[in-house]
C-alpha cells in the first residue's frame, strides 16, 4: 500500500534528504525510509510538502499535466490594487512563456506561526496578504509573479495541495494521509 505524508516544511529547510553543504534537510524531520518529495518548496518558502513512496503517485501529485491546484498565502510588500490582481489572474509571461491563470484574492493576515528569522519590517511600507492558487509549479513562480506586478513576496506559505492542507500541522510536523484522496 502506498504511503502519503503531509509535512509542514519550516523556513530554511531544503526539500531533499541530503546536502553536501550541511544545510538543514528533510532528514532532520522525517525518519521514514523510502519516501520522496512529490514536488518542491524553495528553501525560503514554508508550508505543505507531500512525500510518498509510490512513484506513480509522486508523478500524479507533481506533474503540471494533472492540474492539481496549489494554494499559497503570500505576504507581499505594499498593497496591490485590482489592476495588479487582474494581471495575476490572467497569467503573465515568465521566461518567454505565459503562465496559467492564477486564482488571486486579498485575504486578512492568516493565523500563522512566527517565522524565524522574521521577515524584514519597514515602518513606512505596508504589507498585505494574497491567496494565490496555481496549477503549475515553475521555479519560484509565485514570487516571480508578485514581483512582476510590483509587489515582492516577503513570506510564502503553501497552505494546500489539492484537498490536502496544513490544518493541524505545526512547522516540522507531519502526518500520514490517505493516498486515495
N, C-alpha and C positions, 0 to 999 in steps of 0.2 A: 504494500500500500504506500502511495506517495505521501510525503510529508510536506507541509507548507508552514513556514514560520513567519510570523509578523514581528518585526523588530523596530523599535523606536531608536533610530540611529542618532547618537548625540553629535553635536557640532565637533568638528576636528577629527572624526574617525573616518578612516579610509574604507571604502566599500570593497574590501578584499581581505584575505586572511593572513597574508604575509606582506612585509615591506622591508626591503634591504636597507632603508634609511632609518629604521627603528621607530617610525611613526605609529600611532595607535591604529589598530585594525579591528575587524570583526572578531578576531580570535580572543580579544580581551573580554568579550561578552557571550559568545556562542561557542559552547564546547561540544557541539554535536557533529560528529564526523559525517562527511558525505553530502552536506548541504552547501549550496552555492547561491549567490545573489541572482535574482531574476530582475535585471536592470541595475541601474546605478544611481547613487546620490553623490554629488560632489562633496568633497571634504568639508567645505564651509556651508553645506546645507544640512538640515536636520529632518527627522521625521521618518515616516513609514518606508521600510525596506522589506521586500518579500524575499525569502530564501526557500529553496526547495531541493530535494534530492532526485527530482524527476526531470530529465532533460526536455521531454515534450512539454511539460507544464511550464518549465522555465522559458521555453521559446514562446509559448502562448501568452505568458504574462508580460514578456518584454518586447515582442515583435510589434512594431507600429502597424503592421497589416491588420492586426486584430482590433485596433482602435479602442483599447482598454483605457478608459478615462483616468487621468491622474489629477487629483485636486491639490493645489498648493495654496498656502497662505503666505503672501509676500508683504513684508513691511518695506515700504518704499519711501525714499526721500522726497518730500513735497506732497502736494495734494492734486492728483490727476483730475483733469476736467473731463467732461463727457467726450470731447473730441479725441482725447488720448485713449480713453477706454474703448471707443469705437475702432480705433486703429488696431488695438489688441484683438478685439472681437472679430475683425475681418481678416486677420492674418497680415503678415508683412514679409519683406524679403530679408532673409538671413543667409549669408554665404551664397548669394545668387539664386536661392530657391525660396519660394513662398511657403510660409508656414501654414498649417491648417488653422482655421478659425479657432479662437480660444474663448470659451465662456469666461467672461470677466465681469466682476462687480466689486464695488467698495463694500467692506464689512467693518463692523466695530472691532476694536482690538480684541483678539481671541484670548481666552484664559490659558496661557502657556506657562511653562516652567521658565525660570530665569536662564538666560544664555550665558555661558562662560567661555571666553570673555564677553562682556556685554557689547552691544553694538555701539558705534560712536554716537555721541549725543551732541547736537548743536542747538543751542537755545534759540537761535534766530531762524532755524529751518525746521518747519514742522514735518512730521512723518504721518503716513496713513497706511491702512491695510487693504490689500486686494485679495480676493479669492479668484484664482485663475485655474481653469480646467483645460488641460490639453490632452490630445490623444497621440502625440508624437513624443519623442524623447531625445531631441537633438542636444548636442553638447551645450550645457549651460543655457538652455533655451529660454526659460522664464527670465533669468537675469538679463540676458541679451535683449529680450523683447521689451522689458520695462525700461532698460537703458535707452533703447532706440526711440522710445516715445518721451524721453527726457526725465524719467523718474527711476533712478538707480535703486536696485534692491539692496536693502541693508540686512535683512534677515529673511531666510526662505525655509519654510517648513512644509514638507509633503504630508498632507493630512490623510489622503485616501488614494488607494489604487483599486479601481473597480468598486466592489462593495466592501472591501476591507478598509478599516480606518484605524487611527491611532487610539481610539477610545479606550481608556483604562490602562494605557501603557505609558509609564514614566520613561524618560530618557535612559537608554541602556537596558530596558526590559524587553522581553519577548514572550510570545505565547504561540502555541500551535493552533492552526485553524483548519477547517475542513477544506481540502483541496478541490472539492466538487463545487464549492460556492463560487 
